Amino acid sequence: MFITISAQAQDVEKYFDEYDVNGSFVMYDMNSDKYFFYDSTRCNTGYSPASTSKIINALIGLETGVVTDENFVIPWDGVKRWIDAWNKDLDLKEAMRVSGVPYFQELARRIGYERLNEMYKKLNYGNMDISGGVDQFWLSGALRITQMQQIDFLKRLYKEELPVSKRSMDIVKSIIVLADTNGYVMSGKTGWSQNDTNNIGWLVGWVEKSGNVYFYAANVEGALDNNKFAESRRVITENILRDLGILNK
């Protein structure tokens, strides 16, 4: 395996500065077997996966039969929450699109701790520690994952090397598409958690373009009162991918 740190990394910092966030970025070029890093040390630091773990939780839900397919509906519990898109019945594909926390919390409760614990170890996801509550462990529990571990998991998902059915992997891959253009298909999932002082944000996924696949993982950290934080994850990622020639300028 060849690892490269591009001179362009010196130009990446400005994108984080524009949003008043710190962070790191890694991209893996599958055909050339090379990495691009911005702050490789931080890329090996573990953070709560937050909603990026909806990828693995959806896989486990499908594999255990708790959800049948992408159209499986979990009814709204009637509790009004701060995001309007969560306050209705959702199916799996829509819950993934709107990052519906209540849907995935109920999914986790239906799967149960024992099966989740077994599957997280089987799938070798992050530190595999799901302590902290069956419907909280990816939000405020002990689960941690690095950007490099995110890339490893995504590669195994894309290449269908995970120890689950092809059907489960195909369904999950189909519901995390972010953009499908004439030039490329971009797939991914955001995540957002908080500690006492900062927001921690993710965008992880891959881009399929011209017979190649580019896996990426961005992690950003900013103040709790940063009102640009939510948009920073995708904008920073897309700006870097454009500079690398992966997305169209």
GUVO-245794 format. One record per atom (N, C-alpha, C): x negated, y, z. Coordinates in steps of 0.05 Angstrom, whole numbers, always signed. Last residue first. Layout:
% GUVO-245794
+--------+--------+--------+
:      X :      Y :      Z :
+--------+--------+--------+
:      X :      Y :      Z :
...
+--------+--------+--------+
% end
This chain:
% GUVO-245794
+--------+--------+--------+
:      X :      Y :      Z :
+--------+--------+--------+
:   +311 :   +423 :   -222 :
:   +310 :   +450 :   -212 :
:   +331 :   +467 :   -226 :
:   +331 :   +357 :   -204 :
:   +328 :   +378 :   -225 :
:   +328 :   +405 :   -212 :
:   +290 :   +317 :   -161 :
:   +316 :   +330 :   -168 :
:   +310 :   +351 :   -188 :
:   +236 :   +306 :   -167 :
:   +255 :   +284 :   -165 :
:   +283 :   +294 :   -171 :
:   +194 :   +341 :   -162 :
:   +203 :   +334 :   -189 :
:   +223 :   +312 :   -190 :
:   +181 :   +363 :   -115 :
:   +167 :   +338 :   -122 :
:   +176 :   +327 :   -149 :
:   +216 :   +405 :   -112 :
:   +188 :   +411 :   -115 :
:   +172 :   +386 :   -124 :
:   +263 :   +375 :   -103 :
:   +259 :   +390 :   -128 :
:   +230 :   +396 :   -133 :
:   +253 :   +356 :    -52 :
:   +255 :   +336 :    -74 :
:   +254 :   +350 :   -102 :
:   +254 :   +404 :    -24 :
:   +229 :   +389 :    -26 :
:   +230 :   +369 :    -49 :
:   +308 :   +419 :    -32 :
:   +286 :   +436 :    -41 :
:   +260 :   +421 :    -44 :
:   +334 :   +376 :     -7 :
:   +337 :   +380 :    -36 :
:   +315 :   +398 :    -47 :
:   +319 :   +384 :    +47 :
:   +313 :   +359 :    +32 :
:   +314 :   +363 :     +2 :
:   +341 :   +435 :    +57 :
:   +312 :   +430 :    +59 :
:   +304 :   +406 :    +43 :
:   +396 :   +423 :    +49 :
:   +382 :   +443 :    +33 :
:   +352 :   +439 :    +33 :
:   +407 :   +384 :    +89 :
:   +409 :   +377 :    +60 :
:   +394 :   +398 :    +43 :
:   +394 :   +412 :   +137 :
:   +384 :   +385 :   +131 :
:   +385 :   +379 :   +101 :
:   +419 :   +462 :   +141 :
:   +391 :   +460 :   +136 :
:   +381 :   +433 :   +127 :
:   +472 :   +463 :   +153 :
:   +466 :   +462 :   +125 :
:   +436 :   +458 :   +120 :
:   +469 :   +465 :   +210 :
:   +484 :   +443 :   +196 :
:   +475 :   +441 :   +167 :
:   +441 :   +513 :   +223 :
:   +429 :   +487 :   +227 :
:   +443 :   +465 :   +210 :
:   +456 :   +564 :   +224 :
:   +449 :   +553 :   +198 :
:   +440 :   +524 :   +199 :
:   +462 :   +580 :   +275 :
:   +487 :   +576 :   +260 :
:   +481 :   +566 :   +232 :
:   +432 :   +563 :   +332 :
:   +425 :   +567 :   +304 :
:   +449 :   +560 :   +286 :
:   +438 :   +552 :   +385 :
:   +453 :   +575 :   +374 :
:   +446 :   +581 :   +345 :
:   +402 :   +512 :   +396 :
:   +430 :   +506 :   +397 :
:   +448 :   +528 :   +385 :
:   +346 :   +511 :   +350 :
:   +360 :   +520 :   +374 :
:   +389 :   +515 :   +373 :
:   +325 :   +449 :   +317 :
:   +329 :   +478 :   +320 :
:   +345 :   +485 :   +344 :
:   +295 :   +403 :   +275 :
:   +301 :   +410 :   +303 :
:   +303 :   +440 :   +305 :
:   +301 :   +349 :   +227 :
:   +298 :   +378 :   +234 :
:   +307 :   +383 :   +263 :
:   +279 :   +302 :   +182 :
:   +287 :   +306 :   +210 :
:   +281 :   +335 :   +217 :
:   +289 :   +262 :   +125 :
:   +284 :   +288 :   +136 :
:   +294 :   +290 :   +164 :
:   +269 :   +213 :    +83 :
:   +279 :   +217 :   +110 :
:   +270 :   +244 :   +120 :
:   +278 :   +176 :    +22 :
:   +271 :   +200 :    +37 :
:   +282 :   +199 :    +65 :
:   +258 :   +140 :    -35 :
:   +270 :   +139 :     -9 :
:   +260 :   +163 :     +7 :
:   +269 :   +135 :   -101 :
:   +254 :   +151 :    -82 :
:   +269 :   +152 :    -56 :
:   +263 :    +92 :   -155 :
:   +278 :    +98 :   -131 :
:   +259 :   +113 :   -111 :
:   +268 :    +91 :   -227 :
:   +253 :    +91 :   -202 :
:   +272 :    +97 :   -179 :
:   +296 :    +98 :   -274 :
:   +284 :    +72 :   -269 :
:   +268 :    +70 :   -244 :
:   +313 :   +153 :   -269 :
:   +295 :   +144 :   -291 :
:   +281 :   +117 :   -284 :
:   +330 :   +151 :   -202 :
:   +325 :   +168 :   -225 :
:   +305 :   +154 :   -244 :
:   +360 :   +152 :   -141 :
:   +355 :   +135 :   -164 :
:   +352 :   +153 :   -189 :
:   +342 :   +169 :    -77 :
:   +349 :   +180 :   -103 :
:   +341 :   +160 :   -124 :
:   +364 :   +156 :     -9 :
:   +347 :   +151 :    -32 :
:   +359 :   +165 :    -57 :
:   +361 :   +175 :    +60 :
:   +374 :   +161 :    +38 :
:   +354 :   +156 :    +16 :
:   +378 :   +222 :   +111 :
:   +362 :   +199 :   +102 :
:   +377 :   +186 :    +79 :
:   +375 :   +276 :   +152 :
:   +386 :   +267 :   +126 :
:   +367 :   +245 :   +116 :
:   +387 :   +300 :   +219 :
:   +376 :   +280 :   +200 :
:   +389 :   +283 :   +172 :
:   +371 :   +341 :   +276 :
:   +386 :   +334 :   +252 :
:   +371 :   +316 :   +233 :
:   +382 :   +365 :   +339 :
:   +365 :   +347 :   +324 :
:   +381 :   +338 :   +300 :
:   +384 :   +426 :   +376 :
:   +397 :   +408 :   +358 :
:   +375 :   +390 :   +344 :
:   +360 :   +437 :   +444 :
:   +358 :   +437 :   +415 :
:   +378 :   +419 :   +401 :
:   +366 :   +433 :   +500 :
:   +356 :   +458 :   +488 :
:   +358 :   +460 :   +458 :
:   +386 :   +384 :   +516 :
:   +392 :   +408 :   +532 :
:   +385 :   +434 :   +518 :
:   +402 :   +356 :   +452 :
:   +392 :   +354 :   +479 :
:   +398 :   +380 :   +494 :
:   +444 :   +328 :   +401 :
:   +434 :   +351 :   +416 :
:   +422 :   +341 :   +442 :
:   +449 :   +306 :   +332 :
:   +451 :   +302 :   +361 :
:   +440 :   +327 :   +375 :
:   +468 :   +284 :   +270 :
:   +465 :   +308 :   +287 :
:   +469 :   +301 :   +316 :
:   +458 :   +262 :   +202 :
:   +461 :   +256 :   +231 :
:   +455 :   +282 :   +247 :
:   +477 :   +239 :   +136 :
:   +468 :   +259 :   +156 :
:   +470 :   +248 :   +184 :
:   +457 :   +196 :    +85 :
:   +474 :   +200 :   +108 :
:   +461 :   +220 :   +127 :
:   +457 :   +179 :    +14 :
:   +446 :   +187 :    +39 :
:   +467 :   +190 :    +61 :
:   +438 :   +183 :    -56 :
:   +453 :   +171 :    -34 :
:   +441 :   +179 :     -7 :
:   +441 :   +208 :   -120 :
:   +430 :   +212 :    -93 :
:   +449 :   +200 :    -72 :
:   +424 :   +193 :   -184 :
:   +444 :   +187 :   -164 :
:   +430 :   +191 :   -137 :
:   +410 :   +235 :   -243 :
:   +402 :   +219 :   -219 :
:   +427 :   +213 :   -202 :
:   +430 :   +260 :   -289 :
:   +401 :   +255 :   -286 :
:   +394 :   +237 :   -263 :
:   +484 :   +266 :   -287 :
:   +473 :   +253 :   -311 :
:   +444 :   +245 :   -307 :
:   +500 :   +250 :   -218 :
:   +498 :   +267 :   -241 :
:   +487 :   +252 :   -265 :
:   +526 :   +243 :   -159 :
:   +522 :   +226 :   -182 :
:   +523 :   +243 :   -207 :
:   +514 :   +248 :    -90 :
:   +516 :   +262 :   -115 :
:   +510 :   +242 :   -138 :
:   +520 :   +212 :    -47 :
:   +524 :   +241 :    -43 :
:   +527 :   +256 :    -69 :
:   +541 :   +149 :    -28 :
:   +533 :   +165 :    -51 :
:   +540 :   +194 :    -46 :
:   +558 :   +112 :     +9 :
:   +540 :   +133 :    +18 :
:   +528 :   +150 :     -5 :
:   +588 :    +71 :    -11 :
:   +602 :    +93 :     +4 :
:   +584 :   +114 :    +15 :
:   +556 :    +34 :    -36 :
:   +575 :    +48 :    -52 :
:   +588 :    +72 :    -38 :
:   +527 :    +11 :     +5 :
:   +513 :    +28 :    -14 :
:   +532 :    +45 :    -31 :
:   +568 :    -18 :    +29 :
:   +556 :     +5 :    +43 :
:   +541 :    +23 :    +24 :
:   +578 :    -56 :    -11 :
:   +599 :    -38 :     -2 :
:   +587 :    -13 :    +11 :
:   +529 :    -83 :    -14 :
:   +539 :    -68 :    -37 :
:   +561 :    -48 :    -29 :
:   +524 :   -106 :    +37 :
:   +505 :    -86 :    +28 :
:   +516 :    -69 :     +5 :
:   +568 :   -142 :    +35 :
:   +567 :   -121 :    +56 :
:   +548 :    -99 :    +47 :
:   +552 :   -174 :     -9 :
:   +577 :   -159 :    -10 :
:   +576 :   -136 :    +10 :
:   +506 :   -200 :     +8 :
:   +504 :   -180 :    -13 :
:   +529 :   -162 :    -14 :
:   +505 :   -207 :    +80 :
:   +514 :   -214 :    +53 :
:   +509 :   -192 :    +33 :
:   +441 :   -201 :   +115 :
:   +470 :   -200 :   +114 :
:   +479 :   -205 :    +85 :
:   +385 :   -189 :   +126 :
:   +398 :   -215 :   +130 :
:   +428 :   -213 :   +134 :
:   +362 :   -148 :    +71 :
:   +372 :   -151 :    +99 :
:   +386 :   -177 :   +102 :
:   +349 :   -139 :    +20 :
:   +331 :   -157 :    +35 :
:   +340 :   -160 :    +64 :
:   +367 :   -104 :    -20 :
:   +383 :   -126 :    -11 :
:   +367 :   -148 :     +2 :
:   +342 :    -58 :    -32 :
:   +332 :    -82 :    -45 :
:   +347 :   -107 :    -37 :
:   +370 :    -24 :     +4 :
:   +371 :    -20 :    -25 :
:   +363 :    -45 :    -41 :
:   +355 :    -46 :    +54 :
:   +383 :    -45 :    +45 :
:   +384 :    -43 :    +15 :
:   +300 :    -39 :    +54 :
:   +311 :    -66 :    +56 :
:   +340 :    -68 :    +48 :
:   +298 :    +17 :    +51 :
:   +286 :     +0 :    +29 :
:   +297 :    -28 :    +30 :
:   +322 :    +30 :    +99 :
:   +335 :    +37 :    +74 :
:   +324 :    +21 :    +51 :
:   +283 :    +12 :   +136 :
:   +310 :     +0 :   +136 :
:   +324 :     +6 :   +109 :
:   +239 :    +44 :   +122 :
:   +237 :    +15 :   +121 :
:   +265 :     +2 :   +119 :
:   +260 :    +96 :   +133 :
:   +252 :    +88 :   +105 :
:   +251 :    +58 :   +102 :
:   +266 :    +91 :   +188 :
:   +290 :    +96 :   +171 :
:   +283 :    +88 :   +142 :
:   +214 :    +85 :   +203 :
:   +232 :    +63 :   +207 :
:   +257 :    +66 :   +191 :
:   +196 :   +137 :   +191 :
:   +184 :   +114 :   +177 :
:   +202 :    +89 :   +180 :
:   +226 :   +166 :   +227 :
:   +231 :   +170 :   +199 :
:   +219 :   +147 :   +183 :
:   +246 :   +123 :   +282 :
:   +229 :   +143 :   +269 :
:   +236 :   +146 :   +240 :
:   +297 :   +118 :   +332 :
:   +286 :   +109 :   +306 :
:   +268 :   +131 :   +295 :
:   +330 :    +94 :   +390 :
:   +312 :   +113 :   +377 :
:   +302 :   +101 :   +351 :
:   +379 :    +86 :   +440 :
:   +370 :    +79 :   +413 :
:   +353 :   +102 :   +401 :
:   +400 :   +100 :   +489 :
:   +371 :    +96 :   +488 :
:   +361 :    +90 :   +460 :
:   +453 :   +148 :   +479 :
:   +441 :   +126 :   +492 :
:   +411 :   +124 :   +486 :
:   +482 :   +185 :   +451 :
:   +469 :   +194 :   +476 :
:   +455 :   +172 :   +491 :
:   +490 :   +159 :   +400 :
:   +494 :   +187 :   +404 :
:   +478 :   +198 :   +428 :
:   +486 :   +105 :   +400 :
:   +472 :   +119 :   +378 :
:   +475 :   +149 :   +381 :
:   +516 :    +92 :   +445 :
:   +488 :    +86 :   +445 :
:   +473 :   +100 :   +423 :
:   +572 :    +96 :   +451 :
:   +555 :   +120 :   +455 :
:   +526 :   +116 :   +449 :
:   +602 :    +51 :   +455 :
:   +611 :    +71 :   +436 :
:   +595 :    +98 :   +438 :
:   +575 :    +21 :   +493 :
:   +580 :     +9 :   +467 :
:   +589 :    +29 :   +447 :
:   +522 :    +50 :   +531 :
:   +551 :    +50 :   +524 :
:   +556 :    +40 :   +496 :
:   +469 :    +44 :   +539 :
:   +480 :    +71 :   +541 :
:   +509 :    +73 :   +534 :
:   +429 :     +4 :   +494 :
:   +440 :    +10 :   +520 :
:   +450 :    +39 :   +521 :
:   +406 :    -15 :   +448 :
:   +433 :     -3 :   +446 :
:   +446 :     +1 :   +474 :
:   +347 :    -16 :   +418 :
:   +357 :    -14 :   +446 :
:   +384 :     +0 :   +444 :
:   +317 :    -19 :   +372 :
:   +336 :    -40 :   +377 :
:   +348 :    -39 :   +405 :
:   +285 :    +20 :   +353 :
:   +275 :     +6 :   +377 :
:   +294 :    -16 :   +387 :
:   +303 :     +8 :   +285 :
:   +292 :    +26 :   +306 :
:   +280 :    +10 :   +329 :
:   +327 :    -54 :   +272 :
:   +333 :    -26 :   +268 :
:   +322 :    -10 :   +291 :
:   +331 :   -110 :   +256 :
:   +306 :    -96 :   +263 :
:   +308 :    -66 :   +258 :
:   +372 :   -143 :   +248 :
:   +367 :   -125 :   +226 :
:   +342 :   -107 :   +232 :
:   +372 :   -171 :   +297 :
:   +370 :   -186 :   +272 :
:   +362 :   -168 :   +248 :
:   +382 :   -128 :   +332 :
:   +356 :   -143 :   +333 :
:   +351 :   -158 :   +307 :
:   +433 :   -114 :   +316 :
:   +411 :    -93 :   +315 :
:   +384 :   -107 :   +316 :
:   +460 :   -162 :   +326 :
:   +456 :   -153 :   +298 :
:   +434 :   -131 :   +296 :
:   +461 :   -166 :   +382 :
:   +449 :   -188 :   +365 :
:   +442 :   -178 :   +337 :
:   +488 :   -119 :   +395 :
:   +461 :   -124 :   +405 :
:   +447 :   -145 :   +388 :
:   +538 :   -129 :   +371 :
:   +521 :   -107 :   +362 :
:   +492 :   -111 :   +370 :
:   +555 :   -174 :   +400 :
:   +550 :   -177 :   +371 :
:   +533 :   -154 :   +361 :
:   +558 :   -150 :   +452 :
:   +541 :   -174 :   +447 :
:   +535 :   -177 :   +417 :
:   +593 :   -105 :   +448 :
:   +565 :   -102 :   +454 :
:   +549 :   -126 :   +446 :
:   +640 :   -101 :   +393 :
:   +632 :   -110 :   +420 :
:   +602 :   -109 :   +423 :
:   +675 :    -89 :   +351 :
:   +653 :   -107 :   +346 :
:   +643 :   -119 :   +373 :
:   +708 :    -52 :   +376 :
:   +719 :    -77 :   +365 :
:   +698 :    -97 :   +360 :
:   +672 :    -11 :   +389 :
:   +687 :    -25 :   +411 :
:   +698 :    -52 :   +401 :
:   +657 :     +4 :   +337 :
:   +637 :     -8 :   +356 :
:   +651 :    -23 :   +379 :
:   +705 :    +26 :   +319 :
:   +693 :     +3 :   +305 :
:   +673 :    -11 :   +324 :
:   +710 :    +69 :   +353 :
:   +729 :    +47 :   +355 :
:   +719 :    +22 :   +341 :
:   +666 :    +98 :   +334 :
:   +667 :    +90 :   +362 :
:   +687 :    +67 :   +366 :
:   +681 :   +107 :   +281 :
:   +658 :    +89 :   +287 :
:   +656 :    +81 :   +316 :
:   +724 :   +142 :   +289 :
:   +727 :   +117 :   +274 :
:   +705 :    +97 :   +282 :
:   +701 :   +185 :   +317 :
:   +721 :   +168 :   +330 :
:   +725 :   +142 :   +316 :
:   +664 :   +206 :   +277 :
:   +654 :   +193 :   +301 :
:   +676 :   +176 :   +314 :
:   +660 :   +209 :   +211 :
:   +681 :   +207 :   +232 :
:   +672 :   +192 :   +256 :
:   +636 :   +233 :   +166 :
:   +621 :   +226 :   +190 :
:   +639 :   +224 :   +214 :
:   +662 :   +237 :   +119 :
:   +666 :   +259 :   +138 :
:   +651 :   +254 :   +164 :
:   +644 :   +189 :    +95 :
:   +641 :   +215 :    +81 :
:   +643 :   +238 :   +101 :
:   +659 :   +149 :   +131 :
:   +631 :   +153 :   +125 :
:   +627 :   +181 :   +113 :
:   +714 :   +155 :   +129 :
:   +701 :   +159 :   +155 :
:   +671 :   +163 :   +151 :
:   +722 :   +140 :    +76 :
:   +727 :   +168 :    +84 :
:   +714 :   +174 :   +110 :
:   +708 :    +85 :    +79 :
:   +694 :   +103 :    +60 :
:   +698 :   +132 :    +67 :
:   +744 :    +65 :   +119 :
:   +715 :    +64 :   +122 :
:   +701 :    +84 :   +104 :
:   +799 :   +111 :   +130 :
:   +788 :    +85 :   +122 :
:   +758 :    +87 :   +123 :
:   +836 :   +143 :   +182 :
:   +814 :   +142 :   +163 :
:   +808 :   +114 :   +155 :
:   +888 :   +185 :   +204 :
:   +880 :   +158 :   +198 :
:   +857 :   +159 :   +177 :
:   +862 :   +245 :   +235 :
:   +881 :   +231 :   +218 :
:   +871 :   +202 :   +215 :
:   +820 :   +283 :   +249 :
:   +845 :   +281 :   +263 :
:   +867 :   +269 :   +245 :
:   +773 :   +291 :   +223 :
:   +774 :   +267 :   +240 :
:   +802 :   +262 :   +251 :
:   +778 :   +340 :   +198 :
:   +778 :   +316 :   +181 :
:   +779 :   +290 :   +197 :
:   +772 :   +378 :   +239 :
:   +799 :   +371 :   +229 :
:   +799 :   +345 :   +213 :
:   +733 :   +373 :   +294 :
:   +731 :   +371 :   +265 :
:   +758 :   +361 :   +254 :
:   +747 :   +370 :   +347 :
:   +738 :   +396 :   +336 :
:   +734 :   +396 :   +306 :
:   +808 :   +332 :   +357 :
:   +780 :   +338 :   +360 :
:   +772 :   +362 :   +343 :
:   +864 :   +306 :   +388 :
:   +854 :   +326 :   +370 :
:   +826 :   +334 :   +377 :
:   +884 :   +240 :   +390 :
:   +868 :   +260 :   +405 :
:   +857 :   +280 :   +385 :
:   +907 :   +201 :   +360 :
:   +924 :   +223 :   +368 :
:   +909 :   +245 :   +384 :
:   +876 :   +162 :   +338 :
:   +887 :   +157 :   +365 :
:   +903 :   +180 :   +376 :
:   +886 :   +140 :   +271 :
:   +879 :   +162 :   +289 :
:   +892 :   +157 :   +317 :
:   +872 :    +72 :   +253 :
:   +890 :    +94 :   +257 :
:   +879 :   +115 :   +276 :
:   +828 :    +51 :   +205 :
:   +831 :    +52 :   +235 :
:   +849 :    +76 :   +240 :
:   +830 :    +14 :   +146 :
:   +839 :    +37 :   +161 :
:   +839 :    +32 :   +191 :
:   +789 :     -6 :    +94 :
:   +800 :    -14 :   +120 :
:   +805 :    +11 :   +137 :
:   +764 :     +2 :    +46 :
:   +791 :    +13 :    +49 :
:   +804 :     +7 :    +76 :
:   +718 :    -27 :    +44 :
:   +715 :     +2 :    +47 :
:   +742 :    +16 :    +51 :
:   +737 :    -84 :    +84 :
:   +725 :    -72 :    +61 :
:   +725 :    -42 :    +65 :
:   +748 :   -104 :   +135 :
:   +749 :   -122 :   +112 :
:   +735 :   -111 :    +88 :
:   +717 :   -101 :   +199 :
:   +729 :    -87 :   +176 :
:   +727 :   -104 :   +152 :
:   +701 :   -148 :   +224 :
:   +718 :   -129 :   +239 :
:   +731 :   -109 :   +219 :
:   +666 :   -182 :   +199 :
:   +694 :   -184 :   +192 :
:   +713 :   -165 :   +207 :
:   +613 :   -177 :   +206 :
:   +628 :   -191 :   +227 :
:   +657 :   -195 :   +220 :
:   +600 :   -146 :   +162 :
:   +589 :   -173 :   +164 :
:   +603 :   -189 :   +185 :
:   +627 :    -97 :   +171 :
:   +634 :   -114 :   +148 :
:   +625 :   -143 :   +152 :
:   +600 :    -80 :   +218 :
:   +629 :    -83 :   +217 :
:   +639 :   -101 :   +195 :
:   +548 :    -78 :   +199 :
:   +555 :    -98 :   +220 :
:   +585 :   -102 :   +221 :
:   +552 :    -35 :   +162 :
:   +543 :    -62 :   +154 :
:   +552 :    -84 :   +173 :
:   +567 :     +6 :   +197 :
:   +586 :     -3 :   +176 :
:   +578 :    -31 :   +166 :
:   +520 :     +9 :   +226 :
:   +545 :     +1 :   +240 :
:   +566 :     -8 :   +220 :
:   +483 :    +26 :   +189 :
:   +480 :     -1 :   +200 :
:   +506 :    -10 :   +213 :
:   +507 :    +77 :   +178 :
:   +500 :    +58 :   +156 :
:   +498 :    +30 :   +167 :
:   +511 :   +103 :   +225 :
:   +536 :    +94 :   +213 :
:   +531 :    +75 :   +190 :
:   +463 :   +124 :   +238 :
:   +468 :    +96 :   +246 :
:   +495 :    +86 :   +236 :
:   +466 :   +176 :   +227 :
:   +453 :   +160 :   +207 :
:   +457 :   +130 :   +213 :
:   +488 :   +201 :   +272 :
:   +506 :   +189 :   +253 :
:   +492 :   +175 :   +229 :
:   +434 :   +185 :   +315 :
:   +460 :   +199 :   +312 :
:   +476 :   +185 :   +290 :
:   +385 :   +165 :   +327 :
:   +393 :   +165 :   +299 :
:   +418 :   +180 :   +294 :
:   +340 :   +199 :   +369 :
:   +366 :   +186 :   +367 :
:   +375 :   +187 :   +338 :
:   +272 :   +188 :   +348 :
:   +294 :   +205 :   +356 :
:   +320 :   +189 :   +355 :
:   +201 :   +176 :   +350 :
:   +229 :   +167 :   +351 :
:   +248 :   +187 :   +361 :
:   +152 :   +193 :   +302 :
:   +164 :   +198 :   +329 :
:   +193 :   +190 :   +329 :
:   +130 :   +192 :   +253 :
:   +128 :   +167 :   +269 :
:   +137 :   +171 :   +298 :
:   +134 :   +243 :   +235 :
:   +149 :   +222 :   +220 :
:   +148 :   +195 :   +235 :
:    +96 :   +270 :   +264 :
:   +124 :   +272 :   +273 :
:   +141 :   +251 :   +259 :
:    +52 :   +255 :   +232 :
:    +53 :   +247 :   +260 :
:    +82 :   +248 :   +270 :
:    +61 :   +278 :   +182 :
:    +62 :   +249 :   +185 :
:    +64 :   +240 :   +214 :
:    +80 :   +330 :   +157 :
:    +77 :   +324 :   +186 :
:    +81 :   +294 :   +191 :
:   +106 :   +308 :   +101 :
:   +102 :   +334 :   +114 :
:   +103 :   +328 :   +144 :
:    +83 :   +260 :    +53 :
:    +89 :   +268 :    +80 :
:    +88 :   +298 :    +84 :
:    +97 :   +211 :     +7 :
:    +91 :   +239 :    +10 :
:   +100 :   +247 :    +38 :
:    +71 :   +147 :    -11 :
:    +86 :   +164 :     +7 :
:    +78 :   +193 :     +3 :
:    +76 :    +96 :    -62 :
:    +62 :   +118 :    -49 :
:    +82 :   +134 :    -32 :
:    +89 :    +59 :   -103 :
:    +83 :    +50 :    -76 :
:    +66 :    +71 :    -61 :
:   +109 :    +72 :   -152 :
:    +80 :    +77 :   -148 :
:    +70 :    +67 :   -120 :
:   +162 :    +57 :   -145 :
:   +147 :    +46 :   -168 :
:   +117 :    +50 :   -163 :
:   +180 :    +84 :    -98 :
:   +179 :    +55 :    -99 :
:   +161 :    +45 :   -122 :
:   +158 :   +133 :    -58 :
:   +161 :   +128 :    -87 :
:   +158 :    +98 :    -91 :
:   +184 :   +162 :     -1 :
:   +169 :   +138 :    -12 :
:   +178 :   +133 :    -41 :
:   +176 :   +218 :    +39 :
:   +188 :   +207 :    +15 :
:   +171 :   +183 :     +6 :
:   +189 :   +254 :    +99 :
:   +174 :   +233 :    +85 :
:   +190 :   +223 :    +61 :
:   +183 :   +309 :   +142 :
:   +195 :   +297 :   +118 :
:   +177 :   +276 :   +108 :
:   +202 :   +350 :   +199 :
:   +183 :   +334 :   +184 :
:   +198 :   +319 :   +162 :
:   +207 :   +412 :   +237 :
:   +215 :   +386 :   +227 :
:   +194 :   +372 :   +211 :
:   +242 :   +470 :   +262 :
:   +218 :   +454 :   +258 :
:   +226 :   +427 :   +247 :
:   +279 :   +526 :   +235 :
:   +277 :   +499 :   +247 :
:   +249 :   +488 :   +244 :
:   +298 :   +570 :   +207 :
:   +289 :   +573 :   +235 :
:   +289 :   +546 :   +249 :
:   +305 :   +566 :   +153 :
:   +327 :   +559 :   +170 :
:   +321 :   +560 :   +200 :
:   +256 :   +581 :   +133 :
:   +280 :   +595 :   +123 :
:   +304 :   +590 :   +141 :
:   +221 :   +543 :   +154 :
:   +221 :   +570 :   +165 :
:   +246 :   +585 :   +157 :
:   +230 :   +500 :   +120 :
:   +238 :   +498 :   +148 :
:   +241 :   +525 :   +160 :
:   +208 :   +522 :    +74 :
:   +236 :   +513 :    +73 :
:   +247 :   +510 :   +102 :
:   +155 :   +531 :    +86 :
:   +172 :   +554 :    +82 :
:   +201 :   +546 :    +82 :
:   +130 :   +481 :    +88 :
:   +136 :   +494 :   +113 :
:   +156 :   +517 :   +109 :
:   +114 :   +465 :    +38 :
:   +139 :   +455 :    +48 :
:   +148 :   +471 :    +72 :
:    +64 :   +476 :    +21 :
:    +85 :   +493 :    +11 :
:   +112 :   +487 :    +23 :
:    +31 :   +436 :    +39 :
:    +26 :   +463 :    +49 :
:    +49 :   +482 :    +42 :
:    +46 :   +393 :     +9 :
:    +56 :   +395 :    +37 :
:    +52 :   +423 :    +48 :
:    +19 :   +393 :    -38 :
:    +44 :   +408 :    -37 :
:    +56 :   +410 :     -9 :
:    -20 :   +357 :    -32 :
:    -27 :   +385 :    -26 :
:     -2 :   +403 :    -25 :
:     +6 :   +297 :     -3 :
:     +3 :   +316 :    -25 :
:     -5 :   +344 :    -15 :
:    -20 :   +241 :    +18 :
:     -9 :   +266 :    +30 :
:    -15 :   +288 :     +9 :
:     -6 :   +173 :     +6 :
:    -17 :   +199 :     -4 :
:     -4 :   +222 :    +11 :
:    -22 :   +107 :    +11 :
:     -9 :   +129 :    +24 :
:    -22 :   +155 :    +15 :
:    -11 :    +44 :    -17 :
:    -26 :    +69 :    -18 :
:     -9 :    +91 :     -5 :
:    -17 :    -24 :     +0 :
:     +0 :     +0 :     +0 :
:    -18 :    +25 :     +0 :
+--------+--------+--------+
% end
